[in-house]
Amino acid sequence: MARNMQPVAKRCKALDLSPATLGYNGKETRRNPKGNMRRKQSEYGLQLNEKQKVKFVYGVQEKQFRAYYEKANKMPGKTGDNLLILCERRLDNVVFHLGFATTRRQARQIVTHSHITVDGKKVNIPSYQVKPGQVIAVKEGSKSSPLFTRLTGEDAPLVTTPAWLEREKNELKGTVTQLPTREDVDFPVEEHLIVEYYSK
């Protein structure tokens, strides 16, 4: 599968995005400090930038992102909102929000390596769309891994989950209580520009 191997800090700077959005709290770049002082972007440039930003945050390639747009366009409601909600419902994004991974990239790897179950069944597809009522948990055989043992006990990091998710205290388990809304997207994005980009 194709992956974006560009340094996170450099890519975030190009997209005017905080690395903390992706879980990288200590990353920043001091190279080319005047790099953002560019000429005014064209309308197409603004639209492309917003599309690239969302793709980068969720780790989605163009073909799959276009498929999300086509699906969102057929759903009732605003296409832009639907697009972001489909991205939020990805299993790797849920694993990240539940605190089982420090970054979305790590969450994607955890899912791919079959450490996660949905309603007790192993799911290793990062793009899997979660539904309300489903229970997302770390597989029983993976709980003893150092990757997960640090997430429970007195020294476990504090995790703030979005309103549509609920994690059981000191348990490697969480529940999808409802579908996410546009307000649950935790980074600035002008989704109408993405819709305009694909509507041409």
Beta strands, then each sheet from edge to edge (+ up, - down):
strand 1: 116-118
strand 2: 121-122
strand 3: 135-138
strand 4: 165-167
strand 5: 173-176
sheet 1: 2+ 1- 3+ 5- 4+
end
